[in-house]
Amino acid sequence: ALNISQPGLSHAIKTLEEEYGVLLFQKEGRNVNLSHYGKELMTDVADILDIYLRMEERTAGMRTEE
């Protein structure tokens, strides 16, 4: 769904965890879940994505007005 390889995704997650200094995911056997920190950051990520999508919609409207 993300069009990214598993090693690429694992590397991106590791990079984020190193950057923020917290574990974002918990491994439980074969299952992977957001950690407490991951859940907290996810609310900020959702806000950022909402703003980004609104910006895209707004700029698309500006292009059609020209």
SVG drawing of the C-alpha trace seen along z (x, -y; Angstrom):
<svg xmlns="http://www.w3.org/2000/svg" viewBox="-11 -34 30 48">
<polyline fill="none" stroke="black" stroke-width="0.4" points="0.0,0.0 2.9,-2.4 5.0,-1.3 8.1,-1.0 10.1,2.1 10.1,3.6 13.8,2.8 13.3,-0.7 10.3,-1.2 12.3,0.4 15.2,-2.0 12.8,-5.0 11.3,-4.0 14.7,-3.5 15.8,-6.9 12.7,-8.5 13.3,-6.7 16.9,-7.8 15.9,-11.4 13.3,-11.6 15.1,-9.4 12.1,-7.2 10.7,-3.9 7.7,-4.5 6.7,-0.9 6.5,2.2 7.2,5.7 5.1,8.4 6.0,11.6 5.1,11.1 2.8,8.2 4.0,4.6 2.0,1.8 2.5,-1.8 4.2,-2.5 2.9,-5.1 5.2,-7.6 4.1,-6.6 0.5,-7.1 1.2,-10.6 3.1,-11.6 0.4,-10.1 -2.0,-12.8 0.5,-15.5 1.1,-13.6 -2.7,-13.5 -2.9,-17.3 0.1,-17.9 -1.4,-15.7 -4.8,-17.5 -3.1,-20.9 -1.0,-19.6 -4.1,-18.2 -6.0,-21.5 -3.0,-23.4 -3.0,-21.1 -6.7,-21.7 -6.3,-25.5 -3.4,-25.7 -5.3,-23.5 -8.1,-26.0 -5.8,-28.9 -4.3,-27.3 -7.8,-26.9 -8.7,-30.5 -5.8,-31.8"/>
</svg>
